[in-house]
Amino acid sequence: MSDNWKKRTQLVHGGIRRSQYGEVSEAIFLTQGFVYDTAEAAEARFIETGPDEFIYARYGNPTVRMFENRMAQVIGYEDGFACASGMAAVNGALMALLKGGDRVVASRALFGSCLYVLEQVLARFGVEITLVDGTDNAAWDAAITEGTTLVFLEGISNPTLEVVDLRHVCERAHAVGALVVVDDAMATPVFAYSKQCGADLCVVSTTKHVDGQGRMLGGIICGSQELIRGPIETYVKHTGGAMNPFAAWTHLKSLDTLDLRVRAQAAGALQIAEWLETHPKVGKVRYPQLPSHPQHAVAMTQSPSGGTVIAFDVNGGKEACFRFFNALELFTISNNFADAKSIVTHPATTTHQRLPQDQKDVLGIGPGLVRLSVGLEDVTDLIADLEQALDQA
Ligand SMILES: *Cc1c(COP(=O)(O)O)cnc(C)c1O
């Protein structure tokens, strides 16, 4: 029955496990280990661990399992393995599936730490990495050849919000037998579309919209039961990337309100993006739901929403941009996104500071670029703050 529930219902009830006390709110099992009645029972559990049985919290825990089942259901996959952070999930998925001699094709516009895992870690073990422009279907077609093992991409890139034509990439990858892994922080679990477009695995930094209130690091790898309870679980449980039960519990509490929060944030983002486009001190505005977005058409076939993050250029370069940042009263200067509090980030000098200039140029990360994460405040207040700060830019 729960498979037929709408997302809002799944977010509140999915994957629930109740103890003998019948608690209403999900229990937090803050335990590393589990007790066996007899030596024979311990032996039996180590031979085969049943679906509601646990051995050690690095392998699995009832609170963490609730979170895994609920997240997998919400974004449309059979199962999930929860991890200590989004990067533990990315690293876990890639290290579990790849070996020396394999060939990976990835989009160029990746989160910095993901680029590190691909170019510095996996390359050291003899994995061949090819980076392409994720918005160019012909470039994907040319790069994904026979012998490609895995394709890795961000469905909507950070910070410039490039949108990949995921159906096209999945078809091409599957034609040569490659797995597709999507790093899906921007799309949000509410508007997630990777499964419908054919992705084999979806990795989510739950630090972003799922926590959404600036408290917890977390991540999850979702996919088929075969992959998740096979190579993914085996690698992550032995290498220490598991999520802790307290993080899983706060994440579960956050999922109750995820749909309401994300829809409110996305509605605010659209309103702000439209307003920014009319402002004389603002250059290019990048938001997938605006008709001016280069991949607007394909973005709208994948998701009904443009999400909670906007990228735009302040005219006048770094100096004008910093004057704008320092004049903001309501927006917080920080480097996370998807929080209840609205955040501005200057990628060129913070999150993407280390990127060589030629790569910044290719990705469009200029000195005036602002990444704006829209929170849960009243949109009228947010626009008033942007207006007074832009006046001072
Ligand atoms: C934030 C982010 C990560 C890393 O997540 P953490 O929870 O910070 O480890 C990976 N990929 C993308 C696209 C992200 O936005």
The ligand as an SDF file (V2000), in Angstrom:
LIG
                    3D

 15 15  0  0  0  0  0  0  0  0999 V2000
   27.0180   19.5150   -0.8160 C   0  0  0  0  0  0  0  0  0  0  0  0
   27.2380   18.6170   -1.9580 C   0  0  0  0  0  0  0  0  0  0  0  0
   28.0130   17.4490   -1.8240 C   0  0  0  0  0  0  0  0  0  0  0  0
   28.6910   17.0730   -0.5420 C   0  0  0  0  0  0  0  0  0  0  0  0
   27.7940   16.8810    0.4990 O   0  0  0  0  0  0  0  0  0  0  0  0
   28.2870   16.9300    2.0350 P   0  0  0  0  0  0  0  0  0  0  0  0
   27.0640   16.5200    2.7750 O   0  0  0  0  0  0  0  0  0  0  0  0
   28.7360   18.3320    2.3040 O   0  0  0  0  0  0  0  0  0  0  0  0
   29.4020   15.9620    2.1590 O   0  0  0  0  0  0  0  0  0  0  0  0
   28.1860   16.6460   -2.9460 C   0  0  0  0  0  0  0  0  0  0  0  0
   27.6250   16.9580   -4.1150 N   0  0  0  0  0  0  0  0  0  0  0  0
   26.8650   18.0650   -4.2800 C   0  0  0  0  0  0  0  0  0  0  0  0
   26.2750   18.3290   -5.6110 C   0  0  0  0  0  0  0  0  0  0  0  0
   26.6450   18.9220   -3.2070 C   0  0  0  0  0  0  0  0  0  0  0  0
   25.9190   20.0220   -3.3870 O   0  0  0  0  0  0  0  0  0  0  0  0
  1  2  1  0
  2  3  1  0
  2 14  2  0
  3  4  1  0
  3 10  2  0
  4  5  1  0
  5  6  1  0
  6  7  2  0
  6  8  1  0
  6  9  1  0
 10 11  1  0
 11 12  2  0
 12 13  1  0
 12 14  1  0
 14 15  1  0
M  END
$$$$
